[in-house]
Structure formats: C-alpha cells, structure tokens
Amino acid sequence: MTEQVAALAICVVLMGIGFYRGVNTGVLMLAGASAVGVLIADLPLAEVYAGFPVNIFVLLVGITFFFGIAQVNGTIDRIIDAALRRVGDRPALIPPAFFVVTAGVAALGNPFGAIVMFPIGMSTAHRKGIDPMLMGLALGTGVSAGGFAPTSLFGVVTSGTAESADIDLSPALLFLVVLLVNVVLLSVAYALFGRNLIGSRRQKVLAGRGVGDDSVAGAAGLGEDFGPVTRMQVLTMVAIVVLAVTVVVGAILDQTVDVGILSFALGGILCLIQPDLSARALARIDWSTVVLVTGIITYVGVLQQLGALNMLGEHAAELDVPILAALLICFVAALVSAFASTTAMLALLVPLALPLIDAGGIPGWAMICAIGICASIVDVSPFSSVGATVVATTVDEDERPRLTKLLTRWGMSLVVIGPIVMVGLLVAPAMLVD
C-alpha cells in the first residue's frame, strides 16, 4: 500500500507544480511516470511507456491535422456560412443545436465518433461570437448524453454489466437519466458563459474579433463573398462527408472506426493533391495539448499497474456505511475518468460496486446510473480526449490557455459535485423507496 500512496501523492504534487509554475503538466507527468514506474513500481521502462495512449495521440493529431486542412483552404468557412444562414439572427440556438447533433452522432455506437463535430462547432463559435467554453461544453455534454443511448458504447457497457450481475436496469431509463443531467449541465453552462450572446457584451466580443457590430449577419459572415468554390474545397467537403458517413456506418455495422487514422488518410490524400496544405495544416495542431493529455494518461497507466486505482475502489466498497461507500466509488469513477478512459472506468467500477449493492441495501439501478453519470460528465476535462479535442480545435490560439483553465475547473468541480449530487438526488432517494 505504501507504493500506491506514494505514487498518488507524487501525481498530486506534479499537477500542483505544473499549474502553479505554468509548466506543461504533461511534460512533468511523462518524467514522473518514468521515475515512479522504474523506482517505485519496479517496472521496465518499456512497460511504463506501454501505457502511452497512442490511440488518443493519433486521434488528437489526426483530426486537428485533417480539419486544419479544411480551415486553411476555406472549406470550414463555407460550411459555417451555410449553417449560419439557416440559424439567422438566433445565435443562442447554435450551442443547443450542436448539442443535439453531437448527441445524435454519439448515439450511433461510438461516442467518440462525435468528435468529428468539434472542429466545426468550435469554428462556428468563433465566427458567431459565442464563448468557446459554452460551445465546448455543449459538444462535451452532447457526447456524454448520446454515449449512454441503448445503441452506444457507454450504454451498452453499463447496461450489459448490470444485466450480467442480474441487476434490473432499463437501458432507456439509463439514457433518460443521463440525458436529463447533461441538459441541466448545458443550462448551467449557459448561465455562466452565455451572457455574451445578449446585448452589448455580445457586440463587444464580436468587435474584439474584428467583426462588425451592425448586424448578426455580419457577425456570421453572411453575405461575405467567398468567390467561386474551388476544386480543393469540393474535395475537402467530400472528405468530410466520407469521414462522417464512415463513422456512422461503422457504428451501424458494429465496427469500430479509428477516427484518427481515417483523418490522417483523408488528409494525406488531400495533401498529395495540393502539397502546400501539409505544412499549413501541421501548424494548426495544438501540440501542447497533445503532450498534456498523453503525459497525464501515461502516469495514470502506471497507477493502474501499481494497483493504486483498484485500491481506492476496494477501500470504498469495504466501508460500513453504504451511502458513504457509494459516494466514494462515484468519486473514484469521476476522478479517474477525468484523466483516463470512461469506458474502462465503467467496466472496472460497476463490478466493484456489486458487493456494496448486495450487502448495503443500495438499489443496483441507481448505483450504476450514478457511476455512469459521474464517470462521463467529467470527460470535458482537458486531460481527457473530449476536453483535449475541444481545446485543440479552438480557433483562437489565445483562447486555448483560458479554455484549458476553465475546463480544468469545470471538470474538477464535477469530480466533487457530481458524486454528491448523484448520491444525494438519485441513490439516497432510491434507497428510501426501495
């Protein structure tokens, strides 16, 4: 146990130093993972770096590279302009619209397939004068909500684990509870970050971005003369459609599509046609976010190999007070999922909660719903793939440090608030009724 506690303490210290000194925490975590893995966990260095999240690295770099091409050749501007013409003078409807569309895509099998919406959503927010934090949360909550549909990965894993343990949990009920929670979170996001959509504050934001304040149409770029559609823009639009359709069809056929690899492939084809796009698109990749996320997840992999995360869950399940044990399990689900795989947390912690459900008088459906919600609502943390993609696809580079800080505060707040609210409003009342 001493090794696990030391590794957890070092993790907290490194994060604190990174935030306090303004150093990329991913750099510190990569070095820390090596030291802890070799000196404390007695792991070969090769095993330490086996935890490096190659899939997330490829996803972040691939999708930002591909949509970087779409941005530099003007395709994104044309797509946004066409979309905003339909919205007209109703900018407040844009984040909810992206929430609905993102949730719909996420419900088609792979929640992270909805990440294809992020570059378009963040670009639209920039053009329309919407706070990127609001748009990022609209996209993130959309992924969380849609991911728990009966047809999607989170919902399948959660309800399937419950079924294997003979726990009566309706997939439709699970989806509706998660959807309601995410709608509430989006409403809170509007209250905190949506004020720039109204009156003088909105005009100030638009003016700061060099957009005229005489009309919303001017803010959207409506009526702007983009000139004739170029051959590369047509090919890029076709590539975007291919990317989206492949993800959807793969979900329908129950086949996992690697969005990052597919993005690289499509981007590579476009670069072969117009080679000068390559260097310009590579400049759009937010490497600092990539290092941040991969470094932290590598360290979390060392914690998993040490058994530190299992230790937290097991100790929570051994508590004599069922409601407190439920709270701690939800806390572990939220904390770890903010830095690692949500799917892995669902697969790991739902079984760990079964002894508590059996012996503690806690209704299984409520406990599993609470775990699922707590594990997913923190995915907008910039240390997770969803939040990292939000930051990486933000158009204004000057906004990225602010967005990283705000998403960190939002995600870490939900690590604490989520378990308290879910246990207080879901688990505890279910215990009284059961």
SELO-696558 format. One line per 4 residues: number of its first residue (from 1); for each residue x, y, z of C-alpha. Coordinates in Angstrom, 2 decimals. Each point is the difference from the previous one (the first is absolute). Example, Ala and Ser with C-alpha at 12.3 -4.5 7.8 and 13.67 -1.06 7.14 Angstrom:
! SELO-696558
1	12.30:-4.50:7.80 ~ 1.37:3.44:-0.66 $
***
This chain:
! SELO-696558
1	0.00:0.00:0.00 ~ 2.93:2.35:0.66 ~ 0.99:-0.03:-3.67 ~ -3.54:0.79:-1.14 $
5	-0.38:2.91:2.43 ~ 3.42:1.40:-0.99 ~ -0.87:-0.19:-3.69 ~ -3.33:1.78:0.57 $
9	1.71:2.69:2.09 ~ 2.66:0.60:-2.67 ~ -2.75:0.33:-2.62 ~ -1.74:2.71:2.04 $
13	3.29:1.84:0.65 ~ 0.98:-0.01:-3.68 ~ -3.38:1.35:-1.04 ~ 0.21:2.72:2.64 $
17	3.50:1.03:-1.11 ~ -1.06:0.05:-3.65 ~ -2.99:2.26:0.61 ~ 1.82:2.26:2.45 $
21	3.10:0.49:-2.16 ~ -1.82:0.05:-3.31 ~ 1.90:-3.02:-1.30 ~ -1.64:-2.48:-2.33 $
25	-1.11:-2.66:2.48 ~ 0.29:-2.70:-2.66 ~ 3.76:0.50:-0.14 ~ 0.28:-0.42:3.78 $
29	-2.29:-3.02:-0.07 ~ 2.01:-1.78:-2.69 ~ 3.16:0.43:2.06 ~ -1.88:-0.91:3.18 $
33	-1.48:-3.13:-1.55 ~ 3.51:-1.17:-0.90 ~ 1.35:0.64:3.50 ~ -2.97:-1.51:1.84 $
37	-0.25:-2.95:-2.37 ~ 3.67:-0.95:0.20 ~ 0.88:0.97:3.58 ~ -3.26:-0.72:1.86 $
41	-1.96:-2.44:-2.13 ~ 3.16:-1.83:-1.13 ~ -1.22:-0.04:-3.60 ~ 2.19:-0.09:-3.09 $
45	-0.07:3.31:-1.81 ~ -1.61:-1.73:-2.97 ~ -2.99:-0.96:2.17 ~ -0.29:3.56:1.29 $
49	-0.34:1.36:-3.50 ~ -2.31:-2.81:-1.00 ~ -2.56:2.16:1.79 ~ 0.60:2.88:-2.41 $
53	-3.44:0.63:-1.63 ~ 0.90:-0.48:-3.63 ~ -3.68:-0.03:-0.96 ~ -0.67:3.41:1.56 $
57	3.23:1.39:-1.47 ~ -1.01:-1.13:-3.49 ~ -3.55:1.26:0.54 ~ 1.03:3.50:1.10 $
61	2.73:0.45:-2.59 ~ -1.95:-1.62:-2.83 ~ -3.25:1.86:0.38 ~ 1.61:3.40:0.60 $
65	2.27:-0.58:-3.01 ~ -2.89:-0.96:-2.25 ~ -2.25:2.86:1.06 ~ 3.02:2.30:-0.11 $
69	0.04:-0.68:-3.73 ~ -3.71:0.81:-0.17 ~ 0.63:3.27:1.82 ~ 2.98:1.25:-2.01 $
73	-1.65:-0.69:-3.36 ~ -3.23:1.80:1.01 ~ -2.30:-3.03:0.11 ~ -0.95:0.43:3.66 $
77	-0.93:3.64:-0.62 ~ -2.36:-1.04:-2.78 ~ -1.61:-2.73:2.13 ~ -0.48:2.39:2.92 $
81	-1.41:2.69:-2.26 ~ -2.56:-2.43:-1.44 ~ -1.00:-1.21:3.48 ~ -0.31:3.50:1.45 $
85	-2.22:1.13:-2.85 ~ -2.57:-2.50:1.29 ~ 0.35:1.20:3.60 ~ -0.28:3.67:-0.99 $
89	-0.30:2.50:2.85 ~ -0.22:-2.69:2.70 ~ 3.54:-0.60:1.30 ~ -1.31:-1.35:3.31 $
93	-1.33:-3.05:-1.87 ~ 3.40:-1.04:-1.34 ~ 1.44:-1.77:3.11 ~ -3.22:-2.00:0.60 $
97	-0.04:-0.94:-3.68 ~ 3.54:-1.34:0.23 ~ -0.93:-1.79:3.25 ~ -2.83:-1.82:-1.76 $
101	2.02:-0.88:-3.11 ~ 3.02:-1.13:2.04 ~ -2.20:-2.13:2.25 ~ -1.61:-1.53:-3.07 $
105	3.36:-0.95:-1.50 ~ 1.25:-1.34:3.35 ~ -3.12:-2.16:0.30 ~ 0.93:-1.88:-3.17 $
109	2.42:-2.37:1.69 ~ 3.28:1.75:0.78 ~ -0.34:3.11:2.21 ~ 3.39:1.28:-1.06 $
113	-1.04:-0.15:-3.64 ~ -1.89:3.22:0.80 ~ 3.36:1.74:0.30 ~ -0.30:0.63:-3.75 $
117	-2.44:2.77:0.98 ~ 2.50:1.83:2.21 ~ 2.03:1.92:-2.61 ~ -3.16:1.24:-1.70 $
121	-1.63:0.91:3.32 ~ 3.01:1.89:1.34 ~ 0.49:1.82:-3.32 ~ -3.68:0.96:-0.02 $
125	0.30:1.36:3.54 ~ 2.95:2.16:-1.05 ~ -1.80:1.37:-3.04 ~ -3.25:0.62:1.88 $
129	1.51:1.67:3.06 ~ -0.94:-2.85:2.37 ~ 2.23:-0.68:2.98 ~ 2.06:-3.09:-0.97 $
133	-0.51:-1.32:3.53 ~ -3.77:-0.11:-0.55 ~ 0.37:-1.74:-3.35 ~ 2.56:-2.42:1.43 $
137	-2.38:-0.95:2.81 ~ -2.89:-0.36:-2.47 ~ 2.09:-2.44:-2.03 ~ 1.31:-1.84:3.07 $
141	-3.41:-0.44:1.59 ~ -1.31:-1.17:-3.36 ~ 2.60:-2.77:-0.08 ~ -0.86:-1.02:3.57 $
145	-3.75:-0.02:-0.63 ~ 0.11:-1.88:-3.29 ~ 2.62:-2.45:1.24 ~ -2.50:-1.53:2.43 $
149	-2.64:-0.69:-2.63 ~ -0.95:-3.71:-0.17 ~ 1.77:-0.10:-3.36 ~ 3.31:1.50:1.15 $
153	3.12:-1.19:1.79 ~ -0.50:1.48:3.48 ~ -3.60:-1.15:0.11 ~ 0.84:-3.49:-1.24 $
157	2.90:-0.47:2.45 ~ -1.95:1.32:2.99 ~ -3.31:-1.78:-0.59 ~ 1.82:-3.16:-1.15 $
161	2.05:-0.13:3.20 ~ -3.16:0.53:2.03 ~ -1.79:-2.79:-1.87 ~ 2.88:-2.42:0.56 $
165	-0.31:0.71:3.73 ~ -3.79:-0.57:-0.07 ~ -0.70:3.66:0.73 ~ -3.18:1.35:-1.55 $
169	1.08:3.14:-1.83 ~ -2.04:1.20:-2.95 ~ 2.29:1.31:-2.79 ~ -2.67:2.61:-0.80 $
173	-0.09:1.17:3.64 ~ 3.78:0.25:0.09 ~ -0.01:2.11:-3.15 ~ -2.77:2.31:1.21 $
177	1.72:0.62:3.36 ~ 3.34:0.79:-1.66 ~ -1.72:2.20:-2.60 ~ -1.78:1.99:2.71 $
181	3.22:0.54:1.94 ~ 1.82:1.25:-3.09 ~ -2.83:2.36:-0.93 ~ 0.26:1.47:3.50 $
185	3.77:0.37:-0.43 ~ -0.50:1.76:-3.34 ~ -2.45:2.36:1.70 ~ 2.58:0.78:2.67 $
189	2.58:0.61:-2.74 ~ -2.39:2.49:-1.61 ~ -0.42:1.85:3.30 ~ 3.78:0.22:0.44 $
193	1.28:0.51:-3.54 ~ -2.99:0.98:-2.13 ~ -0.29:3.62:0.99 ~ 2.06:1.11:-2.99 $
197	-2.93:-0.98:-2.24 ~ -2.05:2.91:1.30 ~ 0.27:3.73:-0.57 ~ 3.14:2.05:0.38 $
201	2.15:-2.82:1.36 ~ -0.55:-1.97:-3.21 ~ 0.81:3.02:-2.16 ~ 3.19:0.56:2.02 $
205	1.09:-3.59:-0.64 ~ -0.70:0.29:-3.71 ~ 1.77:3.33:-0.25 ~ 3.03:-1.51:1.73 $
209	0.14:-2.61:-2.74 ~ -0.14:2.59:-2.72 ~ -3.63:-0.68:-0.84 ~ -2.35:2.86:-0.75 $
213	-2.64:0.74:2.62 ~ -2.69:1.24:-2.33 ~ -1.69:-3.36:-0.40 ~ 0.09:-3.59:0.98 $
217	0.30:-0.86:-3.65 ~ 3.27:1.89:-0.03 ~ 1.15:-1.98:3.03 ~ -0.71:-3.23:-1.76 $
221	1.68:1.06:-3.16 ~ -3.31:-0.25:-1.85 ~ 0.09:1.63:-3.35 ~ 3.79:-0.13:-0.12 $
225	1.33:-0.63:-3.48 ~ 2.06:-3.18:0.18 ~ 0.41:-0.10:-3.75 ~ -0.64:-3.15:-2.04 $
229	0.34:-3.37:1.68 ~ 3.43:-1.43:-0.75 ~ 0.79:-3.56:-0.95 ~ 1.83:-0.55:3.30 $
233	-2.99:1.25:1.99 ~ -2.25:-2.45:-1.82 ~ 2.44:-2.85:0.66 ~ 0.32:1.02:3.66 $
237	-3.79:0.04:0.42 ~ -0.14:-3.46:-1.54 ~ 2.71:-1.15:2.44 ~ -1.96:1.40:2.97 $
241	-3.11:-1.84:-1.17 ~ 2.01:-3.21:-0.42 ~ 1.36:0.38:3.55 ~ -3.45:0.56:1.52 $
245	-1.74:-2.72:-2.03 ~ 2.74:-2.54:0.75 ~ -0.39:0.61:3.74 ~ -3.80:-0.35:-0.20 $
249	0.05:-3.10:-2.21 ~ 2.67:-1.58:2.19 ~ -2.23:0.55:3.04 ~ -3.00:-1.54:-1.77 $
253	2.07:-3.04:-1.00 ~ 1.47:-0.23:3.51 ~ 3.48:0.70:-1.33 ~ 2.42:2.35:1.76 $
257	1.35:2.72:-2.27 ~ 3.27:1.63:1.01 ~ -0.85:3.66:-0.61 ~ 3.63:1.07:0.40 $
261	1.40:-2.39:-2.59 ~ -2.83:0.72:-2.42 ~ 0.64:3.75:0.43 ~ 3.69:-0.51:-0.81 $
265	-0.88:-2.05:-3.07 ~ -2.45:2.55:-1.38 ~ 2.33:2.88:0.87 ~ 2.88:-1.77:-1.71 $
269	-2.00:-0.39:-3.20 ~ -0.86:3.70:-0.01 ~ 3.65:0.93:0.60 ~ 1.11:-2.16:-2.91 $
273	-2.35:1.98:-2.21 ~ 1.16:3.35:1.41 ~ 3.35:-0.49:1.81 ~ 0.25:3.51:1.48 $
277	-2.96:-0.81:2.28 ~ 2.12:-2.37:2.07 ~ 2.23:2.52:1.78 ~ -2.86:2.43:0.56 $
281	-2.23:-2.69:1.50 ~ 2.78:-1.35:2.24 ~ 0.31:3.50:1.48 ~ -3.62:-0.33:1.15 $
285	0.74:-2.96:2.27 ~ -0.04:0.98:3.68 ~ 3.06:-1.95:1.10 ~ -0.07:1.37:3.55 $
289	-3.41:-1.60:0.55 ~ 1.21:-3.26:-1.51 ~ 2.98:-0.12:2.40 ~ -2.21:0.97:2.95 $
293	-2.53:-2.76:-0.56 ~ 2.38:-2.79:-0.96 ~ 2.34:0.77:2.90 ~ -2.73:-0.15:2.62 $
297	-1.58:-3.15:-1.41 ~ 3.41:-1.70:-0.06 ~ 0.35:0.73:3.72 ~ -3.51:-1.33:0.64 $
301	1.08:-3.20:-1.75 ~ 2.79:-0.39:2.55 ~ -2.51:0.53:2.81 ~ -2.16:-2.74:-1.48 $
305	2.93:-2.42:-0.20 ~ 0.85:0.76:3.61 ~ -3.59:-0.74:0.99 ~ -0.48:3.47:1.48 $
309	-3.36:0.53:-1.72 ~ -1.31:-3.43:0.96 ~ 1.08:0.73:3.56 ~ -2.19:3.10:0.14 $
313	-3.04:-1.83:-1.33 ~ 0.44:-3.02:2.27 ~ 0.42:2.13:3.11 ~ -3.14:1.89:-0.88 $
317	-1.98:-3.24:-0.37 ~ 1.21:-1.23:3.41 ~ -1.48:2.92:1.94 ~ -2.72:-0.86:2.51 $
321	-2.18:2.99:-0.95 ~ -1.58:-0.88:-3.39 ~ -0.83:3.56:-1.04 ~ 3.55:1.16:0.73 $
325	1.40:-2.95:-1.92 ~ -2.23:0.91:-2.94 ~ 1.26:3.57:0.17 ~ 3.64:-1.08:-0.06 $
329	-0.48:-2.42:-2.90 ~ -1.67:2.76:-2.02 ~ 2.85:2.33:0.94 ~ 2.60:-2.50:-1.21 $
333	-1.97:-0.47:-3.24 ~ -0.05:3.75:-0.60 ~ 3.60:0.67:1.00 ~ 1.57:-2.75:-2.08 $
337	-2.27:0.53:-2.99 ~ 1.07:3.65:-0.12 ~ 3.47:-1.26:-0.95 ~ -0.60:-3.40:-1.56 $
341	-2.48:-2.15:-1.88 ~ -3.66:0.38:0.93 ~ -0.74:-3.40:-1.50 ~ 2.72:-1.60:2.14 $
345	-1.43:1.63:3.14 ~ -3.48:-1.30:-0.76 ~ 1.33:-3.50:-0.57 ~ 2.15:0.15:3.17 $
349	-2.13:1.77:2.60 ~ -3.42:-1.45:-0.77 ~ 1.22:-3.49:1.03 ~ 1.75:1.52:3.04 $
353	-3.32:1.47:1.08 ~ -1.81:-3.36:-0.07 ~ 0.99:-1.05:3.56 ~ -1.25:3.36:1.22 $
357	-3.28:-0.48:-1.86 ~ -0.42:-3.51:1.39 ~ 0.83:0.79:3.62 ~ -0.77:3.68:0.40 $
361	-3.63:0.18:-1.01 ~ 0.77:2.37:-2.87 ~ -2.22:-0.46:-3.09 ~ 2.23:-1.24:-2.79 $
365	-1.58:2.08:-2.76 ~ 0.55:3.24:1.93 ~ 3.60:-0.84:0.92 ~ 0.94:-0.95:-3.54 $
369	-1.70:3.10:-1.46 ~ 1.92:2.16:2.48 ~ 3.33:-1.63:-0.91 ~ -0.67:0.44:-3.72 $
373	-0.96:3.65:0.36 ~ 2.94:0.86:2.26 ~ 2.43:-1.72:-2.37 ~ -1.29:1.76:-3.12 $
377	-0.81:3.59:0.98 ~ 3.69:0.65:0.80 ~ 1.11:-0.90:-3.54 ~ 0.17:3.70:-0.85 $
381	3.10:0.20:2.18 ~ 2.92:1.07:-2.23 ~ 1.83:-3.13:1.19 ~ -2.56:-2.23:-1.69 $
385	-0.38:-0.53:-3.74 ~ -3.26:1.97:-0.26 ~ 1.27:3.08:1.86 ~ 3.39:-0.19:-1.69 $
389	-1.67:0.03:-3.41 ~ -2.08:3.02:1.01 ~ 3.20:1.88:0.86 ~ 1.88:-1.24:-3.06 $
393	-2.77:1.03:-2.42 ~ -0.49:3.48:1.46 ~ 0.67:2.44:-2.82 ~ 1.45:2.88:2.01 $
397	3.34:-1.17:1.38 ~ -0.10:2.72:2.65 ~ -3.17:-1.58:1.40 ~ 1.57:-3.42:0.53 $
401	1.75:0.73:3.33 ~ -3.22:1.53:1.36 ~ -2.03:-2.93:-1.26 ~ 2.41:-2.50:1.56 $
405	-0.32:1.73:3.38 ~ -3.79:0.25:-0.18 ~ -0.47:-3.60:-1.12 ~ 2.32:-1.11:2.80 $
409	-2.09:1.89:2.56 ~ -3.24:-1.30:-1.49 ~ 1.23:-3.60:-0.15 ~ 1.56:0.00:3.47 $
413	-3.10:1.66:1.44 ~ -2.14:-2.80:-1.43 ~ 2.37:-2.55:1.52 ~ -1.24:1.26:3.38 $
417	-3.49:1.32:-0.77 ~ -1.04:-2.88:-2.26 ~ 0.27:-2.78:2.60 ~ -1.65:2.13:2.69 $
421	-2.95:0.91:-2.21 ~ -0.43:-3.48:-1.48 ~ 0.13:-1.75:3.35 ~ -2.18:2.66:1.63 $
425	-2.66:0.24:-2.72 ~ 0.12:-3.48:-1.52 ~ 1.50:-2.66:2.26 ~ -1.32:1.20:3.38 $
429	-3.63:0.50:-1.15 ~ 0.09:-3.39:-1.76 ~ 1.11:-1.61:3.28 ~ -3.00:1.55:1.78 $
433	-2.44:-1.14:-2.65 ~ 1.45:-3.47:-0.49 $
***
